[in-house]
Amino acid sequence: MKNLISTIIMIVLTYGCSSQLTQDCIDLVWDLDTKSMTLNNKQFTGKCIVYLEDGIKYEQKTYKKGLVSGVQYGYWYPSENIKYKGYIKNGEINGRFIEYYDNGNISQKGMMKNGKYNGKWRIFYENGSKKEDVLYKDGLILRSKVYENN
């Protein structure tokens, strides 16, 4: 009996807590009163995916209490390879941001603060070799170093 209860608890914790449904963004509704996205008249919390007319995945958005918040993904058309990954907080891009070429190599990566480039950014050629290092403060370039394509 003790093993059965332990097994049930393990199953609930593994599947009940970790699974999060991903909603089609077209099902969400903008609520003018709360100024937030809703689903079934409740502020939406979770992930949703934006599809183009031909069914190709375009973006994945994360919402918290009806507002865009958390990790966001963009996808290349038509391959659906990841184009970018960034984080939204308080309506602005904040934190680590990575952009990719369609071949999967990183195009650029760095930090964003209140929607502006901030700190050290590294930019790459499509073949993956270093192209440029740029240091930003509040969206302004402080210095830059360019590398030749190998």
C-alpha positions, 0 to 999 in steps of 0.5 A: 500500500505504501509503495502504491501511494508513493507511485501515485504521488510520483506520477502526479508530481511528474505529469500533473505539475510539469505539463502545461497546455499550449494554446493557439493564440487565435483563441485568445481575446483582448479584454478592453476592461482589463487590458489583457488577453483572456481565454474563456473570460479569464486572464490567460496564463500560459503559452500560445502559438501564432500560426500563419495562414498556411499553418506554419508556426510563427511565434510562441508567446508566454502570458502571465495574468493576461500580459506578455511575460516570460520567454518568447520565441520567433520562428523562421519561415517556412522551416520553423527553425528558431529565429530568436529567443528572448524574455519579456518583463513589464512589457519590454525585452529584458534579459538574455536575447539570442537570434539565430540564422535559419541554419541554426547558428547563432546570429547574435546574443547579448543582454537587453534592458528595458527593450534596449541593448545593454552590456556585451553583445557578440555577433556572428557570421552565418558560418558561426565564426565571430564577426563583432563584439559590441559593448552597449549601455542603454542602447548606445554603442560604447565600443566595438571590435570587428573580426574577419570572416574565417 
